[in-house]
């Protein structure tokens, strides 16, 4: 039973051809051939065309092969923010047939050591500002080759990076490699859909971070699935995409791949937390597409500079990574004329499983319909499907779902149902028309006097108050009720949050057992570098 297929518009296919390209490199080569002189990347006021991106990545790929002996299947760690070197490295890794290990440049030495050793990476491209973390643990890892990167590398820009610590050991600046190997082409490597493309490490909230093994076919499938749902924002050679989401995160990476494949320009935002600089960078860009999390959109709509942003070519905003609050989407629509198009997915699913359709007149509060060639079901603790409208764990199968976790057979087996569906760990309900609503993460659910309480619901109510910029809640032990609810909020700049007024507001919209018993005011809530609020960090406050 797939009721969502009846809800598809006539121009949305039920399936996609996952073998339309032999590899993700084929997607890029298609764009390079059709749009060689179109701008591919813009950052720091400079740009690279698709031809220049191809040439720079050729130079790096040649260096990786000839100087470092990189071969197909080798793991290469890429520890970079959204700067020119990231897409250059991505394309170079593709050309060598290696496996890209995406690494958060803000990782601590402990986090970095685990990921490097788990992946077995021997080569790393590391942002100069992240070099101290690598220096602290390099000799406890498999890394033998280090390439350091500054912000302007790959262009004529000369932007100094951070000083490289002396204890890093031997390293080569990326700029030197690109100059030395300029004009040289790498040896061609045969690629196929089943070849591993990325090791995308999960957040590790319930244990050591695990590497989701994503193949070329996974990314090709998700690119085509995503594009099939957005025909009005999919014009070859014409779209301009704001990449505030970091590309080391699968959401930002997939959006980049999907739009680069049709010759779009990507505006790279290295640090979206600097809202003044971020809005200045996109103010006159005439962007048509943007992706982000709830906190990004909420911050934009509440910032005075947002009123000056050119929206003349705007088409769509995609939301994911965390639940989009209705109040955020309503504020976004008031500025742009359209709601945020919310979707759902995970690192393990490359990432999109479901997506809302463009052009909806109201904010659905759901994460939309399963994308083509995808099957989704909701099950109970015994892996039995539950009736429509009943909460349960959302499970999915499709060509975008990973093959498993890197070198973790038991964890892989535990992540799938007996009939082969990936268990997302999210509580969801299916609506009669086939839309899915995410209630919350299973592990974040709060149990108050035997009642299930989902933090997203409380946070959305709190965020309705204009003086509240961010909200998050957790359950804390309580002798009488098992758990009680503690709400954390960050106020809008210059505003004050009245705790009693906030609790009173919650009481008007929530059942008594859902009303927070405690409110803590923080200047800013802890967030991942993607902008997702980290409830687990609030438990330590």
For each residue, the residues with C-beta under 8 A, 3 or more apart:
1:
2: 5 370 375 434
3: 6 7 430 432 433 434
4: 7 8 369 370 433 434 435
5: 2 8 14 434
6: 3 433 434
7: 3 4 369 433 434 435
8: 4 5 12 14 369
9: 12 357
10:
11: 231
12: 8 9 228 229 231 357 372
13: 16 228 372
14: 5 8 372 373
15: 372 373
16: 13 20 221 224 225 228 372 373 399
17: 20 224
18: 193 217 220 221 224 373 399
19: 22 193 217
20: 16 17 220 224
21: 24 26 27 30 220
22: 19 26 191 192 193 216
23: 26 27 94 191 192 193 195 197 216 220
24: 21 27 28 94 197 216 219 220 257
25: 28 29 91 94 95 191 216
26: 21 22 23 29 30 191
27: 21 23 24 30 31 220 223 257 260 261
28: 24 25 31 32 54 91 94 260 261
29: 25 26 32 33
30: 21 26 27 33 34 261
31: 27 28 34 35 40 50 260 261 262 263
32: 28 29 35 36 50 51 53 54
33: 29 30 36
34: 30 31 236 237 263
35: 31 32 38 50 236 237 263
36: 32 33 49 50 51 54
37: 49 50 51
38: 35 49 50 237 263 265
39: 42 47 48 49 265
40: 31 47 48 49 50 52 53 87 260 265 266
41: 47 48 53 84 87 265 266 268
42: 39 46 47 265 266 267 268 285
43: 46 47 82 83 84 267 268 270
44: 83 151 152 157 159
45:
46: 42 43 84 152 155 156 157
47: 39 40 41 42 43 265
48: 39 40 41 52 53 56 84 154 155
49: 36 37 38 39 40 52 53
50: 31 32 35 36 37 38 40 53 54 263
51: 32 36 37 54 55
52: 40 48 49 55 56
53: 32 40 41 48 49 50 56 57 87 88 91
54: 28 32 36 50 51 57 58 91
55: 51 52 58 59 182 183
56: 48 52 53 59 60 88 154 178
57: 53 54 60 61 87 88 89 90 91 92 94 95
58: 54 55 61 62 92 95 184 185 186
59: 55 56 62 63 177 178 181 182 183 184
60: 56 57 63 64 88 89 92 174 177 178 181
61: 57 58 64 65 91 92 93 95 96 186
62: 58 59 65 66 181 184 185 186
63: 59 60 66 67 68 177 178 180 181
64: 60 61 67 68 70 76 92 93 96 98 123 186
65: 61 62 68 69 70 71 96 186 187
66: 62 63 181 184
67: 63 64 177 181
68: 63 64 65 123 145
69: 65
70: 64 65 74 76 96 98 123
71: 65 74 96 97 98
72: 96 97 98 189 195
73: 97 98 99 195 196
74: 70 71 96 98 99 122 123
75: 98 99 100 101 119 120 121 122 123 199
76: 64 70 89 93 96 98 99 100 101 121 123 124 125
77: 101 103 115 116 119 121 123 124 125 126 143
78: 86 89 90 93 100 101 102 103 124 125 248
79: 103 104 105 107 112 124 125 126 127 130 134 248
80: 83 85 86 89 105 125 126 127 149 247 248
81: 86 105 127 246 248 270 271
82: 43 86 243 244 246 247 252 268 269 270
83: 43 44 80 86 127 149 151 153 268 270
84: 41 43 46 48 87 88 151 152 153 154 155 268
85: 80 88 89 125 149 153 154 174
86: 78 80 81 82 83 89 90 247 248 268
87: 40 41 53 57 84 90 91 247 256 260 266
88: 53 56 57 60 84 85 91 92 153 154
89: 57 60 76 78 80 85 86 92 93 100 125
90: 57 78 86 87 93 94 100 247
91: 25 28 53 54 57 61 87 88 94 95
92: 57 58 60 61 64 88 89 95 96 186
93: 61 64 76 78 89 90 96 98 99 100
94: 23 24 25 28 57 90 91 97 191 197
95: 25 57 58 61 91 92 186 189
96: 61 64 65 70 71 72 74 76 92 93 186 189
97: 71 72 73 94 189 190 191 195
98: 64 70 71 72 73 74 75 76 93
99: 73 74 75 76 93 196 197 198 199
100: 75 76 78 89 90 93 197 198 199
101: 75 76 77 78 115 116 119 121 198 199 201 211
102: 78 198 199 200 201 247 248 249 250 253
103: 77 78 79 107 112 115 116 124 201 248
104: 79 107 111 246 248 529
105: 79 80 81 126 127 129 130 248 529
106: 130 529
107: 79 103 104 111 112 115 130 133
108: 111 112 133
109: 112 113 133 134 136 137
110: 113 114 137
111: 104 107 108 114 115 204 209
112: 79 103 107 108 109 115 116 133 134 137
113: 109 110 116 117 137 140 141
114: 110 111 117 118 208 209
115: 77 101 103 107 111 112 118 119 201 209 211
116: 77 101 103 112 113 119 121 124 137 141 142 143
117: 113 114 120 140 141 142
118: 114 115 201 208 209 210 211 406 407
119: 75 77 101 115 116 199 211 406
120: 75 117 142
121: 75 76 77 101 116 124 141 142 143
122: 74 75 142 143 144 145
123: 64 68 70 74 75 76 77 143 144 145 146 147
124: 76 77 78 79 103 116 121 134 143 145 146 147
125: 76 77 78 79 80 85 89 147 149 174
126: 77 79 80 105 130 131 134 146 147 148 149
127: 79 80 81 83 105 130 131 148 149 161
128: 131 148 149 150 161 162 163 164
129: 105 161 162
130: 79 105 106 107 126 127 133 134
131: 126 127 128 134 135 148 162 164 165 168 171
132: 135 136 165
133: 107 108 109 112 130 136 137
134: 79 109 112 124 126 130 131 137 138 143 146 168
135: 131 132 138 165 167 168 169
136: 109 132 133 167
137: 109 110 112 113 116 133 134 140 141
138: 134 135 141 143 146 168 169
139: 169
140: 113 117 137
141: 113 116 117 121 137 138
142: 116 117 120 121 122
143: 77 116 121 122 123 124 134 138 146
144: 122 123
145: 68 122 123 124 172
146: 123 124 126 134 138 143 168 169 170 171 172
147: 123 124 125 126 171 172 173 174 177
148: 126 127 128 131 161 164 168 171 172 173 174
149: 80 83 85 125 126 127 128 153 161 173 174
150: 128 153 159 160 161 173 174 175
151: 44 83 84 157 159 161 270
152: 44 46 84 155 156 157 158 159
153: 83 84 85 88 149 150 173 174 175 178
154: 48 56 84 85 88 174 178
155: 46 48 84 152
156: 46 152
157: 44 46 151 152
158: 152
159: 44 150 151 152
160: 150
161: 127 128 129 148 149 150 151
162: 128 129 131
163: 128
164: 128 131 148 168 171
165: 131 132 135 168
166:
167: 135 136
168: 131 134 135 138 146 148 164 165 171
169: 135 138 139 146
170: 146
171: 131 146 147 148 164 168
172: 145 146 147 148 176 177
173: 147 148 149 150 153 176 177
174: 60 85 125 147 148 149 150 153 154 177 178
175: 150 153 178 179
176: 172 173 179 180
177: 59 60 63 67 147 172 173 174 180 181
178: 56 59 60 63 153 154 174 175 181 182
179: 175 176 182
180: 63 176 177
181: 59 60 62 63 66 67 177 178 184
182: 55 59 178 179
183: 55 59
184: 58 59 62 66 181
185: 58 62
186: 58 61 62 64 65 92 95 96 189
187: 65
188:
189: 72 95 96 97 186
190: 97
191: 22 23 25 26 94 97 195 216
192: 22 23 195 216
193: 18 19 22 23 215 216 217 220
194: 215 216 217
195: 23 72 73 97 191 192 215 216
196: 73 99 199 213 214 215
197: 23 24 94 99 100 214 215 216 218 219
198: 99 100 101 102 212 214 219 250 253
199: 75 99 100 101 102 119 196 211 212 213 214 406
200: 102 211 212 214 250 347 348
201: 101 102 103 115 118 204 209 210 211 212 347
202: 209 210 211 212 346 347 348
203: 209 528
204: 111 201 207 208 209 210
205: 443 536
206: 443
207: 204 210
208: 114 118 204
209: 111 114 115 118 201 202 203 204
210: 118 201 202 204 207 405 406 408 411
211: 101 115 118 119 199 200 201 202 405 406 407 408
212: 198 199 200 201 202 347 348 402 405 406
213: 196 199 402 403 404 405 406
214: 196 197 198 199 200 218 219 250 350 402
215: 193 194 195 196 197 218 219 402 403
216: 22 23 24 25 191 192 193 194 195 197 219 220
217: 18 19 193 194 220 221 399
218: 197 214 215 221 222 350 399 400 401 402
219: 24 197 198 214 215 216 222 223 254 257 350 400
220: 18 20 21 23 24 27 193 216 217 223 224
221: 16 18 217 218 224 225 350 373 398 399 400
222: 218 219 225 226 254 258 349 350 351 352 371 400
223: 27 219 220 226 227 254 257 258 261
224: 16 17 18 20 220 221 227 228 372
225: 16 221 222 228 229 352 371 372 373 374 398 400
226: 222 223 229 230 254 255 258 352 355 371
227: 223 224 230 234 258 262
228: 12 13 16 224 225 231 371 372
229: 12 225 226 355 357 358 371
230: 226 227 233 234 316 341 358
231: 11 12 228 234
232: 315 316 358 359
233: 230 239 288 289 315 316 358
234: 227 230 231 239 262
235: 238 239 262
236: 34 35 262 263
237: 34 35 38 262 263 264
238: 235 264 288
239: 233 234 235 259 262 264 265 288 289 315
240: 264 265 267 285 286 287 288 289 313
241: 255 256 259 264 265 266 267 287 288 289 290 291
242: 267 269 282 285 287 289 290 291
243: 82 247 252 255 256 266 267 268 269 291
244: 82 252 269 272 278 290 291 292 296
245: 249 251 252 255 291 292 293 321 530
246: 81 82 104 249 252 529 530
247: 80 82 86 87 90 102 243 252 253 256
248: 78 79 80 81 86 102 103 104 105 252 253
249: 102 245 246 252 253 321 529 530
250: 102 198 200 214 253 254 345 347 350 351
251: 245 254 255 291 320 321 345 351 530
252: 82 243 244 245 246 247 248 249 255 256 291 530
253: 102 198 247 248 249 250 256 257
254: 219 222 223 226 250 251 257 258 350 351 352
255: 226 241 243 245 251 252 258 259 289 291 318
256: 87 241 243 247 252 253 259 260 266
257: 24 27 219 223 253 254 260 261
258: 222 223 226 227 254 255 261 262
259: 239 241 255 256 262 264 266 289
260: 27 28 31 40 87 256 257 263 264 266
261: 27 28 30 31 223 257 258
262: 31 227 234 235 236 237 239 258 259
263: 31 34 35 38 50 236 237 260
264: 237 238 239 240 241 259 260 289
265: 38 39 40 41 42 47 239 240 241
266: 40 41 42 87 241 243 256 259 260
267: 42 43 240 241 242 243 281 282 285 287
268: 41 42 43 82 83 84 86 243
269: 82 242 243 244 272 278 281 282
270: 43 81 82 83 151
271: 81 274 277 278
272: 244 269 275 278 292 296 531
273: 278 531
274: 271 277 278
275: 272 278 279 299 300 303 305
276: 279 280 305
277: 271 274 280 281
278: 244 269 271 272 273 274 275 281 282
279: 275 276 282 283 300 303 305 306 308 309
280: 276 277 283 305
281: 267 269 277 278 285
282: 242 267 269 278 279 285 287 309
283: 279 280 305 308 309 310
284: 310
285: 42 240 242 267 281 282 310
286: 240 310 312 313
287: 240 241 242 267 282 290 313 314
288: 233 238 239 240 241 313 314 315 316
289: 233 239 240 241 242 255 259 264 315 316 317 318
290: 241 242 244 287 316 317 318
291: 241 242 243 244 245 251 252 255 317 318 319 320
292: 244 245 272 296 297 317 318 319 531
293: 245 296 297 319 320 321 322 530 531 532
294: 297 298 319 322 323 324 325 328 531
295: 298 299 322 470 527 531 532 533
296: 244 272 292 293 299 300 531
297: 292 293 294 300 301 317 319 324 328 329 331 332 340
298: 294 295 301 302 325 328 331 463 469 470
299: 275 295 296 302 303 469
300: 275 279 296 297 303 306 332
301: 297 298 306 328 331 332 334 335
302: 298 299 306 331 469 492
303: 275 279 299 300 306
304: 307
305: 275 276 279 280 283 308 309
306: 279 300 301 302 303 309 335
307: 304 335
308: 279 283 305
309: 279 282 283 305 306
310: 283 284 285 286 313
311: 314 335 336 337
312: 286
313: 240 286 287 288 310
314: 287 288 311 336 338
315: 232 233 239 288 289 358
316: 230 232 233 288 289 290 338 341 358
317: 289 290 291 292 297 332 336 338 340 341
318: 255 289 290 291 292 340 341 342 343 355
319: 291 292 293 294 297 324 329 340 341 342 343
320: 251 291 293 342 343 344 345 351 352
321: 245 249 251 293 530 531 532
322: 293 294 295 531 532 533
323: 294 342 438 456 459 460
324: 294 297 319 328 329 340 342 363
325: 294 298 328 329 459 460 463
326: 329 330 363 365 460
327: 330 331 460 463 464
328: 294 297 298 301 324 325 331 332 340 463
329: 297 319 324 325 326 332 333 339 340 342 363
330: 326 327 333 334 339 363
331: 297 298 301 302 327 328 334 335
332: 297 300 301 317 328 329 335 336 338 339 340
333: 329 330 336 337 338 339 363
334: 301 330 331
335: 301 306 307 311 331 332
336: 311 314 317 332 333
337: 311 333
338: 314 316 317 332 333 358 359
339: 329 330 332 333 360 362 363
340: 297 317 318 319 324 328 329 332 363
341: 230 316 317 318 319 355 356 357 358 360 368
342: 318 319 320 323 324 329 355 356 364 366 367 368
343: 318 319 320 352 353 354 355 356 367 368
344: 320 352 353 354 355 367 368 426 436 438
345: 250 251 320 349 350 351 352 353 354
346: 202 349 351 353 424
347: 200 201 202 212 250 351 402
348: 200 202 212 351 401 402 415 422
349: 222 345 346 352 353 396 398 400 401 402 422 424
350: 214 218 219 221 222 250 254 345 400 401 402
351: 222 250 251 254 320 345 346 347 348 400
352: 222 225 226 254 320 343 344 345 349 355 371 400
353: 343 344 345 346 349 370 371 374 376 396 398 400 424
354: 343 344 345 367 368 369 370 371 374 376 435 436
355: 226 229 318 341 342 343 344 352 367 368 369 371
356: 341 342 343 360 364 366 367 368 369 435
357: 9 12 229 341 360 368 369
358: 229 230 232 233 315 316 338 341
359: 232 338
360: 339 341 356 357 363 364
361:
362: 339
363: 324 326 329 330 333 339 340 360
364: 342 356 360 368 435
365: 326 437
366: 342 356 431 435 436 437
367: 342 343 344 354 355 356 435 436 437 438
368: 341 342 343 344 354 355 356 357 364 435 436
369: 4 7 8 354 355 356 357 434 435 436
370: 2 4 353 354 374 375 376 396 398 434 436
371: 222 225 226 228 229 352 353 354 355 374 398 400
372: 12 13 14 15 16 224 225 228
373: 14 15 16 18 221 225 398 399
374: 225 353 354 370 371 396 397 398 400
375: 2 370 396 397 398 421
376: 353 354 370 394 395 396 430 436
377: 385 394 395 396 421 430
378: 385 386 390 391 392 393 394 395 428 429 430 436
379: 382 383 384 385 386 392 393 395 417
380: 383 384 386 392 393
381: 393
382: 379
383: 379 380 395 417 418 419
384: 379 380
385: 377 378 379 392
386: 378 379 380 390 391 392
387: 390
388: 429 430 431 432
389: 429 430 431 432
390: 378 386 387 429
391: 378 386 427 428 429 439 452
392: 378 379 380 385 386 427 428 429
393: 378 379 380 381 423 424 425 426 427 428 442
394: 376 377 378 424 426 427 428 436 438
395: 376 377 378 379 383 417 421 422 423 424
396: 349 353 370 374 375 376 377 401 421 422 424
397: 374 375 401 420 421 422
398: 221 225 349 353 370 371 373 374 375 401
399: 16 18 217 218 221 373
400: 218 219 221 222 225 349 350 351 352 353 371 374
401: 218 348 349 350 396 397 398 422
402: 212 213 214 215 218 347 348 349 350 405 422
403: 213 215
404: 213 408 409 412 415
405: 210 211 212 213 402 408 411 412 415
406: 118 119 199 210 211 212 213
407: 118 211
408: 210 211 404 405 411 412
409: 404 412 413
410: 413 414
411: 210 405 408 414 415
412: 404 405 408 409 415 416
413: 409 410 416
414: 410 411
415: 348 404 405 411 412 422 423
416: 412 413 420 421 422 423
417: 379 383 395 420 421 422 423
418: 383
419: 383
420: 397 416 417
421: 375 377 395 396 397 416 417
422: 348 349 395 396 397 401 402 415 416 417
423: 393 395 415 416 417
424: 346 349 353 393 394 395 396 428
425: 393 441 442 443
426: 344 393 394 438 439 440 441 442
427: 391 392 393 394 438 439 440 441 442 445 454
428: 378 391 392 393 394 424 436 437 438 439
429: 378 388 389 390 391 392 436 437 439
430: 3 376 377 378 388 389 434 435 436 437
431: 366 388 389 434 435 436 437
432: 3 388 389
433: 3 4 6 7
434: 2 3 4 5 6 7 369 370 430 431
435: 4 7 354 356 364 366 367 368 369 430 431
436: 344 354 366 367 368 369 370 376 378 394 428 429 430 431
437: 365 366 367 428 429 430 431
438: 323 344 367 394 426 427 428 456
439: 391 426 427 428 429 454 456 457
440: 426 427 444 445 454 455 456 457
441: 425 426 427 444 445
442: 393 425 426 427 445
443: 205 206 425
444: 440 441 454 455 474 535
445: 427 440 441 442 452 453 454 455
446: 452 453 454 455 473 474 475 483 485
447: 450 451 452 453 475 482 483
448: 451 453 475 481 482 483 484 485 513 514
449: 480 481 482 513
450: 447 482
451: 447 448 511 513 514
452: 391 445 446 447
453: 445 446 447 448 457 458 475 485 513 514
454: 427 439 440 444 445 446 457 458
455: 440 444 445 446 458 459 472 473 474 535
456: 323 438 439 440 459 460
457: 439 440 453 454 460 461 510 514
458: 453 454 455 461 462 471 473 485 487 506 510 514 516
459: 323 325 455 456 462 463 471 472 473 487
460: 323 325 326 327 456 457 463 464
461: 457 458 464 505 506 509 510
462: 458 459 465 468 471 473 487 489 502 505 506 516
463: 298 325 327 328 459 460 468 470 471
464: 327 460 461 468 505 509
465: 462 468 497 501 502 505
466: 492 495
467: 491 492 495 496 497
468: 462 463 464 465 471 489 490 491 492 497 502
469: 298 299 302 489 490 491 492 493 495
470: 295 298 463 489 490 524 525 533
471: 458 459 462 463 468 487 488 489 490 525
472: 455 459 487 488 489 525 533 535 538
473: 446 455 458 459 462 485 486 487 488 516 535
474: 444 446 455 485 486 488 535 538 539
475: 446 447 448 453 483 484 485 486
476: 483 484 485 486 518 539
477: 482 483
478: 481 482 483 484
479:
480: 449
481: 448 449 478 484 513
482: 447 448 449 450 477 478
483: 446 447 448 475 476 477 478
484: 448 475 476 478 481 517 518
485: 446 448 453 458 473 474 475 476 514 515 516 517 518
486: 473 474 475 476 516 517 518 519 520 538
487: 458 459 462 471 472 473 502 506 516 518 519 520
488: 471 472 473 474 519 520 521 522 525 538 541
489: 462 468 469 470 471 472 497 502 519 520 521 522 525
490: 468 469 470 471 521 522 523 524 525
491: 467 468 469 495 496 497 521
492: 302 466 467 468 469 495
493: 469
494:
495: 466 467 469 491 492
496: 467 491
497: 465 467 468 489 491 501 502 519 521
498: 501 502
499: 502 503 519 521
500: 503 504
501: 465 497 498 504 505
502: 462 465 468 487 489 497 498 499 505 506 516 519
503: 499 500 506 507 515 516 519
504: 500 501 507 508
505: 461 462 464 465 501 502 508 509
506: 458 461 462 487 502 503 509 510 514 515 516
507: 503 504 510 512 515
508: 504 505
509: 461 464 505 506
510: 457 458 461 506 507 514 515
511: 451 514 515
512: 507 515
513: 448 449 451 453 481
514: 448 451 453 457 458 485 506 510 511
515: 485 503 506 507 510 511 512
516: 458 462 473 485 486 487 502 503 506 519
517: 484 485 486
518: 476 484 485 486 487
519: 486 487 488 489 497 499 502 503 516
520: 486 487 488 489 541
521: 488 489 490 491 497 499
522: 488 489 490 525 541
523: 490
524: 470 490 527
525: 470 471 472 488 489 490 522 533 534 538
526: 533 534 537 538
527: 295 524 530 531 532 533 534
528: 203 531 532 534
529: 104 105 106 246 249
530: 245 246 249 251 252 293 321 527
531: 272 273 292 293 294 295 296 321 322 527 528
532: 293 295 321 322 527 528
533: 295 322 470 472 525 526 527
534: 525 526 527 528 537 538
535: 444 455 472 473 474 538 539
536: 205 539
537: 526 534 540 541
538: 472 474 486 488 525 526 534 535 541
539: 474 476 535 536
540: 537
541: 488 520 522 537 538
